Amino acid sequence: MTTLHHLDDATLLRYAAGDLDEAFSLVVAAHMAMCEECRHNLRLAEEIGGNLLEDTEEASLEDNALDRIFAGIDSADKIEVPVARRPRKSSDVPLPLQVHIGLELDAVSWKRVAPGVQRHRIPLRTSKNTSLYMLKISPGMAVPEHGHGGSEMTLVLSGAYRDELGRFGPGDIADLDEHVEHQPRVEAGAPCICIVATEAPTRFKNLISRLLQPLVGI
């Protein structure tokens, strides 16, 4: 598998610094599991961050600083993190996603939201301002031309699509912002299955698509 589309450098730095929310962090982690180049670049970003910390001047802390940190941890909402089963070598699901959707893409519980389009929402434990869902789009189908109200990441897990930015196959990630408008079209032969993280609803240009958007839910 050859990955052609990678994460933006700014996204890598934010991920290394722990500055991405749950939805985007999960998509980035899934891409990392499929992309050796981005794993290498992440290690470089972490090294840069470590060097910056070493060169930063020490700052004095209040005497009770450590006690306040522990008190904050004790008072924080407890989040149950499910334990993933041991991954199978034959699984077509990246390891970071297996705890959320299982080991097989064919076993995902899809919901038909439009002709040729199925969706599976992934519940988030900590993020309230972003959405995370999977899409399964039929071969040859074109998604209506649209833009984005904010950042959006789309990671292809199976199949492929083409748009103004090129061809996106398994492992490729579209790391987009509000300035990008495109019209993906799924290649013939197999459906395209992808996972999407968004911080704002899609902005469809076509009137009919906008009217149907509340029903589709993307």
N, C-alpha and C positions, 0 to 999 in steps of 0.2 A: 504494500500500500504506500503510495507516494502522496504526501501532503503538499498541496500547492498554495493553500491560503492559511495564514498563521495569525496569531494574536498581535495586536498593536503593541508597540513597545511600552506605551503608557499603561496599557492594561496589565502587562507583565509586571511592571513596577508596583502598581496598585495591589496586585495579587500577592507579590512578595512581601509587601508591607502590611498585608491583612486588611486592606482598605476596601475590598469588594464585599457586597452583601451576599446572602446565602444563595440566591438564584444564580447570580453571575459567577460566584465562586465554584458552584457545582458544575456549570458548563465549562469553565476554564479547566477544572480538574479533569473532567472527562476528555477534553481535548488533549491535555498533557499526557493522558494515558495512551493516546493514539499518535502522538507527535514527538519524535525524538528531538527535533530541532528546537521546539519550544521548551522542552525539558532542559536542554542545554542552556538556552537563553535565560530561563528562570534561575538556574544555578548562578549565572553571571550576575543577574540582578540582585540575588541574595548576597553575593560576595561584595558587590558595590555598597549595598546597605550596611553590611557588617563593617566595611572599611570606614564608611562615614561615621558610624557610631564610635569606632575607636578613635577617630580624629576629633570628636566632639568634646568640648570642655566639660568637665564634671560640674554638676550643679548640686548645691546643698539641698537637703530635704529636711522637712520638719521632723521632730523626734517621733511623732506618732504616725508617720507616713505609712509604714508597713502595716501597722494595726488597722489603719483606715482601708487599705487595699483588701486585707483579709475580711474585714467587716462587710465590704461591698460584695465580695464573692459569696459570703454566707447569706446575704440578703437577696441575691439575684435569683430570678426565676430559674427553677431547675428544668432542664431540657433533657428528655430521654432520647438518647442517640441509639437507634437500632443497630445491632451487630450484624454485619454482613456474613453470609455463609462463605465458606472457602470457595474461591472462584474456580470454575471449570475452565480448562484450557480451550474448550470448544465454544465458550460463551461468545455471543456477538454483541454483548453489552459491556462497555468500559467499566472497570471495577468501581469507580466512584458512583456510578449510577445503579449498580446492582442492588444496593440496599433499598433503593426507591422503586425500581420497576422489575426486579427479578433478573434472571439469567438469560432470558430469551426475548427478543423483540416480538416474536410471534405470539407470546403469551400476554402482551400488554392489553389491558382492557380499554379498547378504543370506543369512542363515541362519535357517531356520524354527525357532523355539524353543517355540512353542505355537500352537494354532489361531488364526489371524488375526493372529499377532504374528511379525515377523521382526526380527532384530538384526544389527548389524554392529559389531564391536569395533574401536576405534581404538587401536593400540599407543602407549604413552607412553614418551618417552625419559628423562625425569627424575623423574617422579612415581611413587612406590611405594604411596602410601596412598589414592589416589583412582582412580576408574574413568571411562572415557570411551567411550561407545558411541552408536550411532544405533538408533532404533526405527522400524519401519514397521508401523502398526496399521491393520487393515482398517476400512472405513466402517461406522459404526453400532456398533462394538464398544466395550464398556466395560471399562476396566482395573479389577480388583478394588480395593475401598477399601483405602487404605494410608496409612502415615505414613513418616517418614524417620528414620534413625538419626543423621543429621547434615545438613549443608548439601547441597542439590541444586539444580542449574540445568537447566531444560529449555527449549530454544529450538526453536520450530516453524519448519521450513523449507518445508513444503508441507502443504496440507490444513488441518484445524482440529479442535479438540476443545473441549468445555465441561466445567467442573466447578464446585465451590462458589465459585471465585474469579472466574468469568466465562468469556468466550469467548477462546480463544487461537488466533490465525491466524498466517500467515507473518510473521516478524519479532518476534512476541511472545515474551517470556521469563518463565518462572516461576522466580523467585529465592526459594527456599523454605528453611526451617530445620526442625529436628526437631519443632517445635510444630504444624506443618500436617498435617492429614489430609484426603484428598480422593479422589474417584473420577472420573477423566477419562473422558469418552465421546466418541468420534470422531464428527464430523458425517457425515451420509450424503453419498454422491456421489463421494468420493475418499478414499484412505487418508491418514492423518496421518503425516508423516515429521518426526522431530525428532532433535536431538542432546542427549545427557544427560551431565552431569558429576555424580558423586556421591562422597561421602567415606565412605559406609557403606551396607550393603545396605538395600533397601527393607523396610519392616515391614508385611507384609500382615496384615489383621485376620482374614480367612477362613482356617480351618484347612487346607482343601484347597489354597489358594493358597500357604500356608506350606510344605506338604509338597512341592509342585511347584517351589518357588523354586530349589532347587539345579539343577534341569534347565533352568529358564528363564534363570537367571544374571543376574537384575537385583534 
